[in-house]
Amino acid sequence: MPIKDWITALTVILVWGVNFVVIKVGLHGVPPMLLGALRFCLVVFPAILFVPRPKVPWRWLLVYGASISLGQFAFLFSAIYVGMPAGLASLVLQAQAFFTVILAALFMHEAIRWHHLTGMLVSACGLALIGSGASTGSFSLLGFGLTLCGALCWATGNLTIKKIGPVNPLSLVVWGGLVPPLPFFALSYLLEGPARISEALAHFSLNSFLAVSYLAYIATGVGYMLWGRLLGKHPVGRIAPLTLLVPVVGLISASVLLDERLSALQWLGGAVVMLGLLINVFGPRWLAARTVAA
């Protein structure tokens, strides 16, 4: 892969890894459902005036927007809001890879290979360690569970993308972004209340503005545009594994920028989860290499 494309890939990894820190900063002044509504308002407008609609039936745009945009971020924002560490959230959210395999087996009758099963079992042990390393307070455990729910929504969105077929990822994000704003505003009204909404908007700080702008334009717009460009130039099998570096950046950036400190058990659990993800992605290659070497 040319140096220019490596720089592009590393830029996306950095943007998406730091994204979790930005979410936590944004939640300091804006409650989670309102933050989601504001994010997707900016994702859609004014981009929808310039980005052509993907040639996708409206029902699939609805499913995509409801799962990967509304569901994923409603759970993720809520998880971080109630105490899930941003760095740990970036790692636990990668459980979407295994949820995707399971859902594809259930609904698309795809086979679960040995490396999928082994990776799932290893990562499940890692998630158990992370969960046991959390404080016994309900908020930390609730955040852990909400993050897993977000991963499940992401996996549902992955199956929707597979059903849709090849499509410009940026156009899908922008037009699928039409779905979340109204439900997010409704959830904000019901769960956070008009008084909390008014207070957040009345005291909308520069940090809140920068966080919402980053989430909408950098993490979503720039990130998906560059990622789509890479997928268009290189085989998916070469590009997709690079997302394994996102939680690494997430953990490091949360430690440096937010001074997050995880327990030794949580770090161990994170390492085990990463091992499971590596087995899931690279297992067949490792086996083939060992066979050739033998």
C-alpha positions, -999 to +999 in steps of 0.1 A: +000+000+000+015+034-009+027+057+018+000+082+010-027+055+017-010+045+049-011+081+061-048+082+052-055+049+071-036+062+102-055+094+100-088+075+101-076+054+130-066+084+150-098+103+142-120+073+152-099+065+183-100+100+197-137+101+190-145+084+223-126+111+243-146+137+224-179+120+232-170+122+269-161+159+266-193+166+248-213+149+275-200+172+301-223+199+289-249+181+268-270+151+278-266+120+256-299+120+236-296+157+229-259+152+219-270+125+195-297+147+180-273+176+175-246+154+160-269+139+133-285+173+125-250+184+115-242+151+097-273+156+075-273+194+069-260+208+047-242+177+034-275+162+021-278+191-004-245+180-021-242+143-015-264+122-039-288+097-024-275+062-026-295+038-048-309+020-019-346+014-010-359+037+017-367+008+040-331-002+041-320+033+048-345+033+076-331+001+091-295+013+086-302+047+103-322+031+132-295+005+140-260+018+132-268+055+138-296+058+163-293+025+183-255+024+184-249+059+195-279+061+218-265+032+238-228+043+235-235+079+246-256+067+275-229+043+285-202+069+287-226+093+304-233+069+332-197+061+338-182+038+312-146+049+307-141+063+272-111+041+264-127+009+276-158+018+256-137+019+224-126-016+231-158-032+243-177-018+213-155-040+191-177-069+203-197-059+172-174-082+152-186-112+170-222-101+172-220-097+134-208-133+130-236-146+152-263-126+135-251-136+100-252-172+111-288-169+124-303-148+097-281-153+066-271-189+073-234-181+071-211-207+086-192-199+118-156-210+112-132-222+138-114-188+141-147-171+147-157-195+175-122-194+190-120-156+188-155-153+204-146-176+233-113-158+240-129-123+238-158-135+260-133-143+287-117-109+282-151-092+285-158-112+317-125-100+332-134-064+322-169-067+338-155-083+370-129-055+372-156-028+371-166-013+404-197-028+420-216+004+416-246+001+393-234+029+370-202+012+359-219-021+353-248-004+335-224+014+312-207-019+304-240-034+295-251-004+274-219-005+254-225-041+246-261-031+234-244-005+212-221-032+197-252-053+190-268-024+171-236-018+151-237-055+142-273-052+130-262-023+109-234-044+094-258-070+082-280-042+067-249-029+048-243-065+036-279-067+024-277-034+006-245-043-012-217-020-026-226+017-020-208+050-014-203+049+024-205+087+028-238+089+010-252+061+031-241+078+063-255+112+053-289+099+040-292+073+067-286+102+091-321+115+083-334+088+106-319+096+140-325+133+147-363+132+154-361+100+176-331+114+194-350+147+201-381+127+213-359+105+236-342+136+249-376+152+257-389+120+274-357+110+292-339+142+299-368+167+300-374+201+286-357+218+315-324+199+309-326+206+272-331+243+278-303+244+303-279+226+280-287+249+250-287+281+271-252+272+284-239+257+252-201+262+256-173+263+231-162+228+242-197+215+235-197+232+200-163+218+192-173+183+204-205+182+183-186+196+153-159+169+156-184+141+160-204+153+129-178+166+105-145+149+115-154+115+129-184+110+106-177+131+075-140+130+071-136+095+087-161+078+064-150+097+033-113+086+038-123+051+048-145+047+017-116+059-005-093+033+010-119+005+005-123+016-031-086+013-038-076-018-018-090-053-009-114-052+021-093-080+037-063-057+037-081-026+050-107-038+075-082-053+101-067-018+105-098-009+126-083-031+154-060-002+161-089+021+169-094+008+205-056+011+210-058+048+201-090+051+222-073+036+253-041+057+249-059+090+242-083+085+271-054+078+294-034+109+282-063+134+277-088+123+303-064+107+328-085+076+329-070+048+350-081+012+346-075-016+370-049-043+363-078-067+357-094-044+332-061-040+313-057-078+313-093-082+301-087-057+273-056-076+262-076-108+261-103-091+240-077-079+215-063-114+213-097-127+205-102-101+178-068-109+163-077-146+161-110-137+145-094-116+118-060-133+112-067-169+123-069-185+088-037-166+077-018-179+108-029-214+101-020-212+064+014-198+073+021-226+098+009-252+073+033-238+046+062-236+071+056-272+082 
